[in-house]
C-alpha cells in the first residue's frame, strides 16, 4: 500500500465506539502511524460520535434508514469515505453488511474487528455461541474485509480462557478489554506502516504470506516485529 505520512484513516462505527477510542488513544500517543481524518456512523447520537468530537475529529452520520436499498446506502457511504481520501478504512463495531460493490471500491483498504476466533462464529451472538459450545478459548480477530461475510484473510488474533462463571455479558467485556482494544491499534499500525497488505486475496506481512493469523500477545522482546 502506498500512502502519505501519516496514513489517513476513516473509522466506521454504529455504537459506543470503544475500539474507536483505542485507535484515538494510540494516535494521540503517536503509536498508530495514522491520522483519523473522519468517523462515520450509520446511527445518530451514539457515544462513538461524541468520542470523536471530543478528540477534534470530523464526524458524519449517514442513517441507513433514509435509503430505499442497501446499494443506495453503500453508494452514499462510499462517497463520504472517498471524500476523505483514506488509506485505511477501519470498521469498529459497524453493524452493517456491506455490498460487493462497496467492498470492491475499497478493496485492500478495509479492516474489520470481529469478536470471535475466526473462522469460528461468523456473524452475530459470538459470545453466546462460544458459551453454548463449551469452548475453552474465545477471543477476537482482525481481518481484511472481502465479499464473504467475516470471511476475509485473518491477520491478527488474541484469545482468553473461558471461565466457568462467564456469562455472555462478562465474556463480551473481557474479550473487549483484554483483546480487542489491544489488537486493533496493532493491526492498523502495521497497515499504516506499509507492513500489512492484501494481495491476490491473501494477507501479507513484511513480504511474507500469512499462512495463519499472528497471535497476540506479540513477542515482548520485540513488540514491533513478527516472525509469522
Secondary structure as UniProt FT lines:
FT   STRAND          7..13
FT   HELIX           18..29
FT   STRAND          34..41
FT   TURN            44..45
FT   HELIX           47..54
FT   TURN            55..56
FT   STRAND          59..61
FT   HELIX           64..66
FT   HELIX           70..83
FT   TURN            84..85
FT   STRAND          88..91
FT   HELIX           100..105
FT   TURN            106..109
FT   STRAND          110..114
FT   TURN            118..119
FT   HELIX           126..132
FT   TURN            133..134
FT   STRAND          137..144
FT   TURN            149..150
FT   STRAND          154..161
FT   TURN            164..165
FT   HELIX           168..175
FT   HELIX           176..180
FT   HELIX           181..192
FT   TURN            193..194
FT   STRAND          196..199
FT   TURN            200..201
FT   STRAND          202..205
FT   TURN            206..207
FT   STRAND          208..209
FT   STRAND          214..216
FT   HELIX           220..222
FT   TURN            223..224
//
